[in-house]
Amino acid sequence: MTAIDTAPAVPRAPEGRLPLPLRFALREMRSGLRGFYVFVACVALGVMVITGVGALSDALRAGFEAQGRAILGGDATLARSHKRADAAERAWMAARGAVSETATMRTMARRPDGTEQALAELKGVDGTYPLVGDVQLKDGRTLDEAVRQGDGAAVDPILLERLKLAIGDRIALGTIEVAITATIAREPDTITDRLTFGPRVLVSTATLERTGLVQPGSLVRWRYALALANGDGREAAGLVKLRDAIKAALPESGFIVADRRDPSPQITRTLERLRQFLTLIGLTALLVGGVGVANAVTTFIDRRHKVIATFKSLGATGGTVFATFLAQVLLIASIGIAIGLVLGLVVPVAITAAVGEALPIRAEIRIGAWSIALAALYGYLVALVFTLWPLGRAELIRPSVLFRDEVAPERAWPRLRVVLMTLATVLALAGLAILSSDSRRIAVYFCLGLIVVFAVFLGLGQAVTWAARRMPRPRLPELALAVASLGAPGGLTRSVVLSLGAGLSLLVAVALADAAIVKELTGRVPANSPNYFVLDIAKGDYPAFADLVRKEVPGALVDQAPMLRGRLLRLNGVPVEEVKAPPEAQWVLTGDRGLSYAQVVPEGSTVVAGSWWPADYAGEPLVSFEADLARKLALKLGDTVVVNVLGRNVTARIASLREVKWESLAINFVMVFSPNTLQAAPHNLIATVTLPTGASLAAEADVARAIGKTFPAVTAIRVKDAINSFQQVFGKIMIAVRVAGSVTLLAGALVLAGALATAQRRRIKQAVIMKTLGATRRRILASHFAEYVILSVVTAGFAVGLGSLAAWIALTRVMDVEFVLSIPAVLQALGVSLTLVALFGGLGTWAVLRAPAVPYLRSE
């Protein structure tokens, strides 16, 4: 017996136990992933984006929940506008644990000499604030030392820069001056406050009362944090019990309740919508990459023609061939999906390590099973969508391929079952995208938009190929070669047009939407728009206020309206918590809203349904509702709304619906009540100040300083400053959207690279023959360049058209913003298209030009 005979047998995979197609697939996989690298990269990129978005969202959500108590400053909070908790309400809260009271409002912070002033967010805190967490001051002082043991104020450092002050100087707040004792480094409950427009100023509650800013009707938000006794807040059941107790004991208090499980529902919704948007972007990238998947599978099948024919000659059925290669493709897709999942799970770790300190909350890294499953499912569905068709054609290959060469590929549809499987997979993919989205309507539009994009660019690729084959050849040899390449059966036309077109369309749509909204904010503000919105004007002070403005700037226009804050409780008898409102209308049901009353229709509003009440109306409470929101909330004339104002529930019937031109910047509200409903409630006025056309910036500043000196309790917000602040935030958001959208273009670039690699051998053969016949490198280079320019211009042109259409629909039908065709956006699309095609095409052409002729001539 030889040594070979006695050697132990190498363990083998139990292939005999596996189905025959899977055994064949595993044997085919022994040759490696050659030809499937772009396939794997395209799948991995899309899955990575979806996984990364989900993992980051899960990490932030988990951090939000884990730190909910510190974010809130307790187990739960009760908040409302205007009205401070009375003794009975405070006693009810105190009976359940420790209580901390804070009050926040907007005001003007001024230098004592009145030369400078700035909008600030003033916050008064009591002796127990914060119940959980700490306020960090930059100079190491405690909150007690800085604000509670005197009349000191801790301020945001940027306020010192704006007012040219320093620690130790004094600052005017309302009717008093306080010393600046410290600067704020961090507040524990900042992100649960309402949207802020100015830097923070922290003072004690006693100091806030002395400022004279807190008056009946002032826009003050009172907030009460509770740390429940006996550990009642540790379990969700205890928090549910607290909410039920508040509804039972304080039914008309008007408090907005939050607890540590979801400390800020607005932020939670924002995170969820961001996740959905970025998931759709990732899905778009995955679908664009699917073109590369289809190319790789088609090329793979072309190379396996004789193998498939051999299988069939030995008795394999078409179903066996189909199942074999489907199993192999799914195994390769699994590799890409696994890579994408791993890279995606690294995203939250990398972002937390890089910019964790800049995030408002500490991310809690957790692996969410749903996020991983969703990303993997998207990956498999997209892989199936783009592989079933070419695999279905593979089972139609005949054994006769063994005995003759195919001059041209057989162009036949797959069998009916494969067509139905493809259609079912497409429907499953669309259904998953729609059902997993918070806004089903937007998801449906997204899916329809993708269908249109793919149909347009598939048709365009076919049209360019068809036209190139039939058009007369140009006399210029380089251009003639380029046109011939465009119409060649194995050319780049279809792949380039589809892969780049989808990504460019998305970027054009985003860029045009960005340009239109920015122009709406800056260039389309009405010529007679107000210069200032002025808040918290006492009703008795309004005549003197108007006289002061007109005295400072003759010809100035002053308009006013009553303003209160209230919270919607019921719509037509249904509690707002149970109303199934679309996401774009949900905001009106959460938190408190601005309310007003009027005898006549407000400027900038038009009654489109119902009728306005008479000037001397004294009947049941009536309300006029903004028409678009009413439609989204399924409200109609005659329906009722219940609003809590100053701790009282007010039921009003909808008497009219108004179309509001918000862009006019006139004083308008979602809900305007009949005067007899609210005029008896304590409230202040909001006013607009419109200076004459051509008024100088110095005049604007002078009138603001005069208002601040004479009426220290009012707050003047410069309209242009508010628009600029919003534009800065919006600009950052649009940059993030563009970066996210660029992932789609990256997928297109991968597809382009794969297409060039696939066509490389044919191009090298063509170049070898041309060089043998006397063609120079310059001529070959020129022909390739001409081909790439034609493809780039045609693709970019249609991308601009399709992206413009998408932007027009989004702007005019969803955002109600006028569409503007931005030339820079068009040039951007052309530039990106030319750059990508030139980059990858140039690399491919360089490889073609360097290829030696002899080996390829011998192989032929």
Residue pairs with C-beta under 8 A, 6 or more apart in sequence:
13 26
15 23
15 26
18 26
19 323
20 320
20 324
21 320
21 323
21 324
21 326
21 327
22 327
24 311
24 320
24 324
24 327
25 324
25 325
25 327
25 328
25 331
26 331
28 324
28 325
28 328
29 328
29 331
29 332
33 40
33 332
33 335
35 296
35 299
35 300
35 303
36 296
36 300
36 332
37 754
38 292
38 295
38 296
38 750
38 751
38 753
38 754
38 757
39 292
39 293
39 296
39 297
39 332
39 333
39 336
39 754
40 332
40 335
40 336
40 339
41 289
41 292
41 336
41 750
42 286
42 288
42 289
42 290
42 292
42 293
42 336
42 747
42 750
42 751
42 754
43 286
43 289
43 293
43 333
43 336
43 337
43 340
43 379
43 382
43 383
44 336
44 337
44 339
44 340
44 343
45 285
45 286
45 289
45 340
45 743
45 746
45 747
45 750
46 282
46 283
46 285
46 286
46 287
46 289
46 340
46 378
46 379
46 382
46 747
47 282
47 286
47 336
47 337
47 339
47 340
47 341
47 344
47 375
47 376
47 378
47 379
48 282
48 339
48 340
48 341
48 343
48 344
48 347
49 278
49 281
49 282
49 285
49 286
49 344
49 743
50 279
50 282
50 283
50 286
50 340
50 344
50 374
50 375
50 378
51 340
51 341
51 343
51 344
51 345
51 347
51 371
51 372
51 375
52 343
52 344
52 345
52 346
52 347
52 348
53 275
53 278
53 279
53 282
53 344
53 347
54 275
54 279
54 344
54 368
54 370
54 371
54 372
54 374
54 375
55 344
55 345
55 347
55 348
55 367
55 368
55 371
56 347
56 348
56 351
56 363
57 271
57 272
57 274
57 275
57 371
58 348
58 366
58 367
58 368
58 371
59 348
59 352
59 363
59 364
59 365
59 366
60 271
60 359
60 361
60 363
61 268
61 271
62 363
62 364
62 365
62 366
63 361
63 362
63 363
63 364
64 71
64 262
64 263
64 264
64 267
64 268
64 271
64 361
65 260
65 261
65 262
66 364
67 361
67 362
68 259
68 260
68 261
68 262
68 263
69 75
69 132
69 233
69 260
70 132
70 133
70 188
71 188
71 189
71 191
71 192
71 260
71 263
71 264
71 361
72 132
72 189
72 192
72 225
72 258
72 259
72 260
72 263
73 100
73 129
73 130
73 131
73 132
73 133
73 188
73 189
73 225
74 98
74 100
74 131
74 132
74 225
74 226
74 227
74 228
74 233
74 260
75 97
75 226
75 227
75 228
75 232
75 233
75 238
75 239
75 242
75 259
75 260
76 225
76 226
76 228
76 233
76 239
76 242
76 243
76 257
76 258
76 259
76 260
77 192
77 223
77 224
77 225
77 226
77 257
77 258
77 259
78 85
78 93
78 223
78 224
78 226
78 246
78 253
78 255
78 256
78 257
79 221
79 222
79 223
79 224
79 255
79 256
79 258
80 221
80 222
80 253
80 254
80 255
80 256
80 567
80 592
80 644
80 647
81 219
81 220
81 221
81 222
81 565
81 566
81 592
82 217
82 218
82 219
82 220
82 564
82 565
82 645
82 646
82 682
82 683
83 222
83 254
83 646
83 647
84 103
84 220
84 222
85 93
85 101
85 222
85 224
89 250
89 253
90 99
92 249
92 250
93 99
93 224
93 226
96 226
96 228
96 229
96 232
96 242
96 245
97 226
97 227
97 228
97 229
97 232
97 233
98 128
98 131
98 226
98 227
98 229
99 128
99 224
99 225
99 226
100 125
100 126
100 128
100 129
100 130
100 131
100 224
100 225
101 125
101 126
101 129
101 205
101 222
101 223
101 224
102 123
102 124
102 125
102 126
102 129
102 205
102 222
102 223
102 225
103 123
103 124
103 205
103 208
103 214
103 220
103 221
103 222
103 223
104 121
104 122
104 123
104 124
104 193
104 194
104 220
104 221
104 223
105 121
105 122
105 213
105 214
105 218
105 219
105 220
105 221
106 119
106 120
106 121
106 122
106 197
106 198
106 219
106 535
106 715
106 717
107 119
107 120
107 122
107 173
107 174
107 201
107 211
107 213
107 713
107 715
108 117
108 118
108 119
108 120
108 708
108 712
108 714
108 715
108 716
109 117
109 118
109 119
109 120
109 122
109 155
109 159
109 163
109 171
109 172
109 173
109 198
109 201
110 116
110 117
110 118
110 163
110 171
110 172
110 173
110 708
110 712
111 117
111 163
111 164
111 165
111 171
111 172
112 170
112 171
112 172
112 177
114 172
114 705
114 708
114 709
115 705
116 162
116 163
116 164
117 163
117 704
117 705
117 708
118 159
118 162
118 163
118 198
118 199
119 197
119 198
119 715
119 716
119 717
119 721
120 155
120 159
120 198
120 199
120 200
120 201
121 193
121 196
121 197
121 198
121 199
121 200
121 201
122 173
122 201
122 203
122 208
122 211
122 213
123 200
123 201
123 202
123 203
124 203
124 204
124 205
124 207
124 208
124 209
125 143
125 147
125 148
125 202
125 203
125 204
125 205
126 204
126 205
127 148
129 135
129 143
129 225
130 188
130 189
130 225
131 225
131 226
131 227
132 188
132 225
132 227
133 188
133 189
134 188
135 143
135 154
135 184
135 186
135 187
135 188
135 202
136 184
136 185
136 186
137 143
137 146
137 154
137 182
137 183
137 184
137 185
138 157
138 182
138 183
138 184
138 185
139 167
139 182
139 183
141 181
141 182
143 154
143 202
145 181
146 152
146 153
146 154
146 181
146 182
146 202
147 153
147 154
147 181
147 202
147 203
147 204
147 207
148 204
150 179
150 181
151 176
151 178
151 179
151 203
151 204
151 207
151 210
152 178
152 179
152 180
152 181
152 182
152 203
152 207
153 171
153 173
153 178
153 179
153 180
153 181
153 201
153 202
153 203
153 207
154 180
154 181
154 182
154 183
154 184
154 201
154 202
155 171
155 180
155 182
155 183
155 184
155 199
155 200
155 201
155 202
156 183
156 184
156 199
156 200
156 201
157 183
157 184
158 199
159 165
159 198
159 199
159 200
159 201
160 166
160 167
160 180
160 183
162 199
163 171
165 171
165 180
166 180
167 180
167 181
167 182
167 183
168 179
168 180
169 179
169 180
170 177
170 178
170 179
170 180
171 177
171 178
171 179
171 180
171 201
172 712
173 201
173 203
173 211
173 213
174 211
174 212
174 213
174 712
174 713
175 211
175 212
175 712
175 713
176 207
176 210
176 211
176 212
178 203
178 207
184 200
184 202
187 200
187 202
189 225
190 200
190 360
191 263
191 264
191 267
191 360
191 361
192 258
192 263
192 264
194 221
194 591
197 717
197 722
197 725
203 211
208 214
211 713
212 712
212 713
213 220
213 536
213 713
214 220
215 536
215 538
215 684
215 713
216 682
216 683
217 536
217 538
217 564
217 681
217 682
217 683
217 684
218 536
218 684
218 713
219 535
219 536
219 563
219 565
219 684
226 233
226 242
227 233
228 238
228 242
231 238
232 238
232 241
232 242
233 239
233 242
233 259
233 260
236 261
239 259
239 260
239 261
242 259
243 257
243 259
246 253
246 255
246 257
252 644
252 647
252 648
252 649
253 644
253 647
254 566
254 567
254 592
254 644
254 645
254 646
254 647
254 648
254 649
256 567
256 591
256 592
258 264
258 265
262 268
265 590
266 587
266 590
266 591
269 583
269 586
272 438
273 438
273 439
273 583
276 436
276 437
276 438
276 439
276 443
277 740
278 740
279 374
279 436
280 433
280 437
280 443
280 446
281 740
281 741
281 743
281 744
282 375
282 378
282 743
283 378
283 382
283 433
284 450
284 502
284 506
284 744
285 743
285 744
285 746
285 747
286 378
286 379
286 382
286 747
287 382
287 385
287 450
287 454
287 502
288 498
288 499
288 502
288 503
288 744
288 747
288 748
288 751
289 382
289 747
289 750
289 751
290 382
290 383
290 385
290 386
291 386
291 495
291 498
291 499
291 751
292 495
292 499
292 747
292 750
292 751
292 754
292 755
293 333
293 382
293 383
293 386
293 387
294 386
294 387
294 389
294 390
295 495
295 751
295 754
295 755
295 758
296 754
296 758
297 329
297 386
297 387
297 390
297 391
298 390
299 758
300 325
301 308
301 325
301 390
301 391
301 393
301 394
302 409
304 325
304 394
305 397
305 401
305 406
306 401
306 402
308 321
308 394
308 395
308 397
308 401
309 397
309 398
309 399
309 400
309 401
309 402
310 399
310 402
311 320
311 321
311 324
312 318
312 321
312 397
312 398
312 399
313 399
313 402
318 395
318 396
318 415
319 395
321 394
321 395
321 397
322 391
322 392
322 394
322 395
322 418
325 391
325 394
326 387
326 388
326 391
329 383
329 387
329 391
330 380
330 383
330 384
333 379
333 380
333 383
333 387
336 379
336 383
337 375
337 376
337 379
337 380
340 375
340 379
341 372
341 375
341 376
344 375
345 367
345 372
348 363
348 365
349 365
351 363
352 359
352 363
352 365
356 362
356 363
374 432
374 436
377 432
378 429
378 432
381 425
381 428
381 429
381 432
382 429
384 421
384 422
384 425
385 422
385 425
385 426
385 429
388 414
388 418
388 421
388 422
388 425
389 414
389 418
389 422
391 414
391 418
392 414
392 415
392 418
392 419
392 422
393 410
393 412
393 413
393 414
395 414
395 415
396 410
396 412
396 414
396 415
397 410
408 489
409 489
413 419
414 422
430 447
433 443
433 446
433 447
434 440
434 443
434 444
434 447
437 443
438 583
439 582
439 583
439 584
441 582
442 583
449 806
450 502
452 802
453 501
453 502
453 505
453 802
454 498
454 502
456 501
456 798
456 802
457 497
457 498
457 501
457 502
457 795
457 798
458 494
458 498
460 497
460 501
460 794
460 795
460 798
461 493
461 494
461 495
461 496
461 497
461 498
462 494
464 486
464 493
464 497
464 791
464 794
465 486
465 487
465 491
465 493
465 494
466 487
467 487
468 483
468 484
468 486
468 487
468 493
469 487
470 487
471 483
473 480
473 483
473 484
474 480
474 483
477 779
477 783
478 779
478 782
478 783
478 786
479 783
479 786
481 770
481 779
481 780
481 783
481 786
481 787
482 783
482 784
482 786
482 787
482 790
483 790
485 491
485 492
485 783
485 784
485 787
486 493
486 787
486 790
486 791
487 493
488 762
490 758
490 759
490 762
491 759
492 755
492 756
492 759
492 787
492 791
493 791
495 751
495 752
495 754
495 755
496 752
496 755
496 791
496 795
496 837
497 791
497 794
497 795
497 798
498 751
499 747
499 748
499 749
499 751
499 752
499 755
500 745
500 748
500 752
500 792
500 795
500 796
500 799
500 833
500 836
500 837
501 748
501 795
501 798
501 799
501 802
502 744
502 748
503 741
503 742
503 744
503 745
503 746
503 747
503 748
504 745
504 748
504 795
504 796
504 799
504 800
504 803
504 829
504 832
504 833
505 799
505 802
505 803
505 806
506 741
506 744
506 745
506 803
507 738
507 741
507 742
507 744
507 745
507 803
507 828
507 829
507 832
508 799
508 800
508 802
508 803
508 804
508 807
508 825
508 826
508 828
508 829
509 803
509 804
509 806
509 807
509 810
510 734
510 737
510 738
510 741
510 807
511 738
511 803
511 822
511 824
511 825
511 828
511 829
512 803
512 804
512 807
512 811
512 819
512 820
512 821
512 822
512 825
513 807
513 810
513 811
513 815
514 734
514 737
514 738
515 820
515 822
515 824
515 825
516 807
516 811
516 817
516 818
516 819
516 820
516 822
517 730
517 811
517 815
517 817
518 727
518 730
518 731
519 820
520 663
520 817
520 818
521 723
521 726
521 727
521 730
522 723
522 727
524 663
524 818
525 663
525 665
525 719
525 723
526 663
526 664
526 665
527 693
528 690
528 693
529 664
529 665
529 690
529 719
530 559
530 665
530 666
530 688
530 689
530 690
530 719
531 689
531 690
531 691
531 695
531 700
531 718
531 719
531 720
532 688
532 689
532 700
532 703
532 704
532 716
532 717
532 718
532 719
533 686
533 687
533 688
533 716
533 717
533 719
533 722
534 545
534 686
534 687
534 688
534 689
534 707
534 714
534 715
534 716
534 717
535 563
535 684
535 686
535 714
535 715
535 716
535 717
536 684
536 713
536 714
536 715
537 545
537 560
537 684
537 685
537 686
537 687
537 711
537 714
538 684
538 685
538 713
539 683
539 684
539 685
541 711
542 560
542 685
542 687
544 710
545 558
545 687
545 707
545 710
545 711
545 714
546 558
546 560
546 687
548 706
548 707
548 710
548 711
549 556
549 558
549 689
549 703
549 706
549 707
550 556
550 558
552 699
552 702
552 703
552 706
553 691
553 692
553 695
553 699
553 702
553 703
554 692
555 691
555 692
556 689
556 690
556 691
556 692
556 703
557 688
557 689
557 690
558 687
558 688
558 689
558 690
559 603
559 666
559 667
559 687
559 688
559 690
560 667
560 685
560 686
560 687
560 688
561 596
561 598
561 602
561 667
561 669
561 685
561 686
561 687
562 596
562 597
562 598
562 678
562 679
562 683
562 684
562 685
562 686
563 594
563 595
563 596
563 683
563 684
563 685
563 686
564 594
564 595
564 596
564 645
564 646
564 678
564 681
564 683
565 592
565 593
565 594
565 595
565 645
566 592
566 593
566 595
566 643
566 644
566 645
566 646
566 650
567 591
567 592
567 593
567 643
567 644
568 576
568 588
568 589
568 593
568 641
568 642
568 643
569 575
569 576
569 642
569 643
569 644
569 649
570 576
570 640
570 641
570 642
571 579
571 633
571 635
571 639
571 641
572 635
572 639
572 640
572 641
573 640
576 589
576 590
579 589
579 633
581 588
581 589
581 632
581 633
582 632
584 632
585 629
585 632
585 633
588 629
588 633
588 670
589 633
593 669
593 670
593 671
594 669
594 670
595 643
595 645
595 669
595 671
595 672
595 673
595 678
596 602
596 667
596 669
596 671
596 672
596 673
596 678
597 672
597 673
597 674
597 675
597 677
597 678
597 679
598 672
598 675
599 615
599 675
600 612
600 615
601 607
601 612
601 624
601 658
602 666
602 667
602 668
602 669
602 672
603 664
603 666
603 667
603 668
604 660
604 661
604 662
604 664
604 665
604 666
604 667
604 668
605 624
605 658
605 659
605 660
605 661
605 668
605 672
606 658
606 659
606 661
607 624
607 656
607 657
607 658
608 627
608 657
608 658
608 659
609 627
609 637
609 656
609 657
610 624
610 637
610 654
610 655
610 656
610 657
611 655
611 656
612 624
612 655
612 656
613 622
613 655
613 674
617 674
617 675
617 676
618 676
619 674
619 676
620 652
620 653
621 650
621 651
621 652
621 653
621 673
621 674
621 676
621 677
622 652
622 653
622 654
622 655
622 673
622 674
622 677
623 641
623 652
623 653
623 654
623 655
623 671
623 672
623 673
623 674
623 677
624 654
624 655
624 656
624 657
624 658
624 671
624 672
624 673
625 635
625 641
625 654
625 656
625 657
625 658
625 670
625 671
626 657
626 658
626 659
626 660
626 670
626 671
627 657
627 658
627 659
627 660
628 659
629 635
629 670
630 636
630 654
630 657
635 641
635 654
636 654
637 654
637 655
637 656
637 657
638 653
638 654
639 653
639 654
640 651
640 652
640 653
640 654
641 651
641 652
641 654
641 671
642 649
642 650
642 651
642 652
643 649
643 650
643 652
643 671
644 650
645 678
645 681
646 681
646 682
650 673
650 677
650 678
652 673
652 674
652 677
655 674
658 672
660 668
662 668
665 688
665 719
666 688
667 686
667 687
667 688
689 703
689 716
691 699
691 700
691 703
700 718
704 716
704 718
707 714
707 716
708 714
708 716
745 832
745 836
748 836
749 836
749 840
752 836
752 837
752 840
753 840
756 840
756 841
756 843
756 844
757 844
759 844
760 844
760 847
760 848
763 844
763 848
764 847
764 848
764 851
764 856
765 856
765 860
767 775
767 780
767 848
767 849
767 851
768 851
768 853
768 856
768 857
770 779
770 780
771 777
771 780
771 853
772 853
772 857
777 849
780 845
780 848
780 849
781 845
781 849
784 841
784 844
784 845
784 848
785 841
785 845
787 841
788 837
788 838
788 841
789 834
791 837
792 830
792 833
792 834
792 837
792 838
793 830
793 833
793 834
795 833
796 829
796 830
796 832
796 833
796 834
799 829
799 833
800 825
800 826
800 829
800 830
803 825
803 829
804 819
804 821
807 819
808 819
811 817
811 818
811 819
812 818
812 819
